[in-house]
Amino acid sequence: MRNAITLLLFIVVSTGVGCNAATRHDAHADQDVVLLGDSNTWLGGDDCTGVKGWGKWFAEEYRPGSICSYARSGATWTNTVNTVVDTREYSEVLGDNNVIYNQVMRLVEDFEADKVAEPELVIISAGTNDAWFVNRRPRAMESHDADCLSTLDLAGAKPSEVLTMQESVVMCCGLLRQRFPQAKIVLLTPMQTVKVSDEQIERAGDLIETSGEALGCGVIRLDKDSCVRSKDESIKKVYTYDGTHTSEQGAECNGRLVAHRVCEIICQLDN
């Protein structure tokens, strides 16, 4: 059954449903893409060539003009009271400054130094660590009213003042839009993992989705649509190698799925 579902997914993706069918073959050579995120994006490397990172397979399917990643293992959406602007620290574990905010800051810094092209598309994949390490991010899962989120202006706030995951989404997307006003932003919710209950991952996904919709961003629910299912992976590791991080097979499945959904989202935003 699993293989049949995977095969069906690949067939649907390859047809380019939801977009002009020529798009898949003509590629998106006019688009420069940047990825931000946590370990499952970081596994692909800064150049998105690692086979266990979904970014490699996204690039193969989507074929952008360029793609690079600022993702880091251990990263969270949520800041802490000790988070500061830090574009130099390199960390692969949970930390005060290993947050999406600082990935945005590194992207902006590199763009201003002519080290990276201005992105037309930014994809952010995070939330697993926020849901996993709630003792280290105690306010991460607080909920905010959607109307409040759509009018919240945090672009000028200090990261140490932004302590919920939803506020962090608003802050980071606001900064990206301020600096790259033409870029489209797509948010990926965390996929299921054997380390965190499905209910907690779904809640994280709901919070991100509510934020993304309030901001007019595209949202892809990996907790619902990914090939990674916690119950299956707890019995036999196929799409992950440890129940949380994707194997090559899982990364390819996710990457091609994301490429297909991003194509649909961009078509909807353009229309």
N, C-alpha and C positions, 0 to 999 in steps of 0.2 A: 504493500500500500504506500509506504514512504517513497519508494522509488517512482511509483506511478505519479504521486503528487508532485515530486520534484521535476519529473519529465514534463508534466502538464504545465508547470510554472515556466519552465524554459521555453516551451512552445509558445505560450501566451506572450512572454516577454519579447521573443524574437519577431512576433508579428507586428509589433509597434502599435498595438491597440491603444486608442485614445489620442494618438498623434497621427500626423501625416505619415504614411507607411515609408515614405522616402527618407524620413528623418534618421532612422536607424542606420541606413546605408550612407547617407550624405554626411553623417556625423554632425558634431557641434563644434566645428573647427574655429568658429568665431567666438567661442566662450572660454574664458579662463576661469577655472574652478578651484576653490579652496575648501579644504575639509578641516573642521575643528572637532575635537572629541576626546574620548577616553581610550582604553586599551584596545578595544576591537577595531578602532580606526588606526591607532598607533601601530598595530601589528603590521600594517602595510608599509610602514616607513614614511619618512618625509617626502619621498618621491613616489609613493603609492605603487611600489613594485613587489612588495611582500605578499606571497600567495595566501597567507592566513588573515590578511586584512581585506575587508570588503572593497576598499578603495581601488585596488588593482582591477577587480572584476567590473566595478562600476565604470572605470576608465575604458576598459576593453569594450564594454557594451555601449557606452555613451559617446566615446571618442571626442572629448573636448580638445580645444586648442592647446591647453596646458592644465595640469592639475598638480597641486602640492598639498601637503598636510601639516598642520600645526598641532596635531593631537598628541596627547601624552597619557601613558598608562597612569591610572590612579586619579585622573582629573574628575572634578565635580562641577556641576553647574553652580552649586551653592558656595558662596563666600563665607568667611568666618570673621569674627571681630578683629582678627589679626591679619587679615588679607590686605596686602598693599600692592601697588604697581610693581611688578618685577618681571622684566623680560629677559633676564640673564640666567636665572636659576633653572637647572635641568633636573627634573625629578620624575621618577617612574612609580611613585607611591603617593598615597593620600597625603596632602599637605595644605597648609594655609594658603599658599600661593600657587598650588597646582590646580588652577581653576580655569574655566572657559574664558573668564574676563581677561586673564593674562595672555591667553592664546590670541584673543582679539587685539590686545595691545602689541603683541609681537608681529602680528599681521600688519597692523597700521605702521609700525616702526619700519618693517621691511619694505612696505610700499613707498613710504616717504624717502627711503634710502635707495630706491630703484632696484631693489633686490627681487621684487615679485610684481607681476602684472596686476593691474586693478581687476579684481574679480567681478565677473558678471553673475556668478552663482556661488553662494556660500552654503555648505551643508554642515549642520552641527549635530553630532550624535553623542549624546551623554545622558546621564540620569541613573545609570546602574549603581554607581558608587554613592550617590545621594540616598538611594533607597536602601543600600546595603549597610552603610556606616552611619545610621541615623544618630548613634551616640556621639559621633564627631560632627554631625550636622543637625543639631537638635531642632532647628526651625525649618529644615528643608521642606517638609511635607505640609506646611501650613497652606491653606487655601485662601485665595483672594477672589473677590467678585470680578467677573469678566469685564463689567463696565468700568471698574476701577483700573484694571490692567490696561485697557485701551487708552486711558488718559494719563497714566502714570508716566512722569518724566524723570528718569533716573540717569540720564546721560551725563549729568554733571555731578552726580553723587560720588562719594568715596565707596570703594568696594566693601570696606569694613562696615558700612551702614546698610548693606543690601544682603540680608541674611536668610531669605527664603529662595527656594528654587525658582518660583514664578517671578519674583522680583529680579532675580539674576538673568532670567530669560529676557525680560523686558529691558534691563540695562544693557545687556550685550547686543541684542538686536537693535536697540536704539543707537548705540555707538557705531555699529556696522552701517546703519542707514545714514547716519550723520556723515561718515567718512566716504562711504561707497553708495551714494543715493540710487544708482541705477541697478545695483545688485539685487538679485532675488535670493531670498533666504528660505531654506528648507530645514525643518527640524525632524530628526529621527528620535522616536521614543525608545527607551531601552528594551531589548528583547528579553525573553524569559531566561532565567538562570536557576541552577540547582541551589544556589547560595541564598536566594531571597524568595520569599513566598510569591506566588503568582499574583496574589491580591495586592501586595506592596508594589510590585512592578507595574501592575495595572494602574494603581493610584498615581505613581510617578508619571506614567504615560498620560493619564487624564489631566494632570496639572500642566504638563508641557503642552498638550493639545489645546487646552483652554487658553493658555497664554499665546500660543502660535496663532490660533484663530482670531483672538482679540487684536493681534498685531498685523493680521493679514499675511502671515507667513504660511508656506506649505507645511503640512505635517504628515509624516508617514509612521503608522503604528506598527513598529517591528514586534511589539509584544503580541500582536494579534496576527500579523501577516508573515512573519519570518518563519523559515523552516525549522528554527530552533524551538523545541518544545521541552520544557523542563522535565515533564514526566517521562518522556522518551529518553532524554539524555541521562536521567538518573538510573536508567536500566542499562543502556548501552550508548557509549559516546560515539556519535557519528558526525553530527554537524558542529560539535565542539570537541576540544581535546581534554577539557577538564570540567565541563558542565557550564562554563561561563564564557570562555574565549573560543572563537570559531576555529574549526579545522579548515583546511583548504576547501573542502566541499561546502561547509557552511558559509564561508566567506564568499565563495562564488555565487551561491544561492542568494545571499543577501545583496551582494553587489549588483547582480543583474536585476533583481527585484527593484532595488532603489533606482537604478537607471530608468527602468520602465515607468515607475511612479513619478519620478522627477520630470520625465518627458510629459506626462499627463498634466502635472501641476503647472508647468510652464505654459503649456497650451491654454489651460484655463485662465491663468493670470494674464496672458497676452490677449485673450478674447474678452 
